[in-house]
Amino acid sequence: MPPPRSLANLKREISEKKWEEAWAWSKNRVKRKKYQMPKTMHQNNTVARGPKRLAGRFHRLKTGHCRTGQHLARITDTAECGWCHYKTQTREHLFKNCNKWKLQQKILWAEIRKKTGRGKPRFAIREMFADERCTGAIMDFLRTTKVGARVGPRGLPPEPTKAEGEGE
């Protein structure tokens, strides 16, 4: 006669058997991985070595799904630049014309000109992000600015009113 087993032991065995059956079933249904990066593509090491939040901002700006007025206008009532109040805040505006980031833009474009031989008027933003020689300069620009970050003039909490501030 086999030794008696606890109810918990029996439940665990049943659970493990169900898990193995489900695993075997799913292995038979899925013949390949859902996504494999093509061999010709590779991750940019400059971005990969940076902080995760900075890399996220880089990739969002690269794809155009970033915190710009143009993108956020889908859910808000305005596409205005929150930094300089220009009528439309686009990636092009932030990297080339926004008055808030003039000094950082000057450094960015000097570095890009040194690496590529092309200046601000000759580069579309999508081309700049596609050119790996520009990645380091873009990462430095993002590191020194709040472009594409969650914080900014629109993300700041409202100023306390006099009634709220009187109790302090």
C-alpha positions in Angstrom: 0.0 0.0 0.0 1.5 3.4 -1.0 1.9 6.0 1.7 -0.9 8.5 2.1 -0.4 11.9 0.4 -1.7 15.2 1.4 -4.4 17.1 -0.5 -1.9 19.9 -1.2 0.5 17.4 -2.7 -2.2 16.0 -5.0 -3.3 19.5 -6.1 0.3 20.4 -6.9 0.8 17.2 -9.0 -2.5 17.9 -10.9 -1.4 21.5 -11.5 2.1 20.4 -12.8 0.5 17.9 -15.1 -1.9 20.5 -16.5 1.0 23.0 -17.0 3.0 20.4 -18.9 0.0 19.5 -21.1 -0.6 23.2 -21.9 3.1 23.8 -22.6 3.2 20.8 -25.0 0.0 22.0 -26.7 1.3 25.5 -27.2 4.7 24.2 -28.6 2.7 22.3 -31.3 0.6 25.3 -32.2 3.4 27.9 -32.5 6.0 26.9 -35.0 8.2 30.0 -34.9 8.9 33.1 -32.9 6.5 36.0 -33.4 9.3 38.5 -34.1 12.9 38.2 -35.0 15.0 41.2 -35.8 16.3 40.9 -39.4 20.1 40.1 -39.5 20.7 43.4 -41.4 19.2 45.4 -38.5 21.0 45.9 -35.2 20.4 47.9 -32.1 22.3 51.1 -31.8 24.9 50.7 -29.0 25.0 54.4 -28.2 21.3 54.3 -27.4 21.4 50.9 -25.7 24.2 52.0 -23.3 22.3 55.1 -22.2 19.8 55.3 -19.4 16.5 53.6 -20.1 14.4 56.8 -19.9 16.7 58.6 -22.3 16.7 55.7 -24.7 12.9 55.7 -24.5 12.7 59.4 -25.4 15.1 58.8 -28.3 13.0 56.0 -29.7 9.7 57.9 -29.3 11.2 60.9 -31.0 12.6 58.8 -33.8 9.3 57.1 -34.5 7.3 60.3 -34.1 5.2 59.0 -31.2 6.5 61.5 -28.7 5.3 64.3 -26.5 5.1 67.1 -29.0 2.2 69.4 -29.4 1.5 68.0 -32.8 1.1 64.5 -31.4 -0.7 65.5 -28.2 -3.1 67.6 -30.2 -5.1 64.4 -30.8 -6.1 64.5 -27.1 -5.7 68.1 -26.2 -7.1 71.3 -27.7 -3.8 72.8 -28.9 -0.6 71.9 -30.7 1.2 75.0 -29.3 4.8 74.6 -28.1 4.7 74.5 -24.3 8.2 76.0 -24.1 8.1 79.0 -26.4 4.4 79.2 -27.4 5.0 78.8 -31.1 1.8 77.7 -32.9 2.8 74.1 -33.6 5.3 72.1 -31.6 6.9 69.5 -33.9 10.1 67.5 -33.8 11.5 69.8 -36.4 10.6 72.8 -34.3 12.1 71.3 -31.1 15.4 70.4 -32.8 15.8 73.4 -35.0 13.8 76.5 -33.9 12.5 76.4 -30.4 13.8 79.4 -28.5 14.0 77.6 -25.2 16.7 75.2 -26.4 18.8 77.6 -28.7 22.1 77.0 -26.9 21.6 73.2 -26.9 20.6 73.3 -30.6 23.7 75.2 -31.5 25.9 72.5 -29.8 23.8 69.7 -31.4 24.1 71.1 -34.9 27.8 71.9 -34.6 28.5 68.3 -33.6 26.3 66.9 -36.4 28.1 69.2 -38.9 31.5 67.9 -37.6 30.4 64.3 -38.0 28.5 64.4 -41.3 29.5 67.6 -43.0 25.8 68.6 -43.3 24.2 71.4 -41.3 20.7 72.2 -39.9 19.1 73.4 -43.2 20.2 70.2 -45.1 18.8 67.7 -42.6 15.3 66.5 -42.2 14.7 65.3 -38.6 13.9 61.7 -39.8 17.2 61.6 -41.7 19.0 62.9 -38.7 17.6 60.1 -36.5 18.3 57.5 -39.3 22.0 58.5 -39.5 23.9 56.6 -36.8 26.7 59.2 -36.9 24.2 61.7 -35.3 23.0 59.4 -32.5 25.6 60.6 -30.0 24.9 64.2 -30.6 21.1 63.6 -30.3 21.6 61.7 -27.0 23.6 64.6 -25.6 20.9 67.0 -26.7 18.2 64.9 -25.0 20.4 64.6 -21.9 20.7 68.4 -21.5 17.1 69.2 -22.4 13.6 68.1 -21.5 12.6 67.5 -25.1 10.2 64.5 -25.3 10.2 64.1 -21.5 7.0 63.7 -19.5 7.8 66.9 -17.5 7.4 70.3 -19.1 5.3 73.4 -19.1 2.2 71.3 -19.8 3.1 68.6 -17.2 3.7 70.9 -14.3 1.2 71.0 -11.5 -0.9 74.2 -11.4 0.3 77.0 -9.2 -1.4 77.1 -5.7 -4.0 79.8 -5.4 -3.9 82.4 -2.6 -6.5 80.5 -0.6 -4.5 77.3 -0.7 -1.2 79.0 0.2 -2.5 81.1 3.1 -2.4 78.3 5.6 1.4 77.9 5.4 
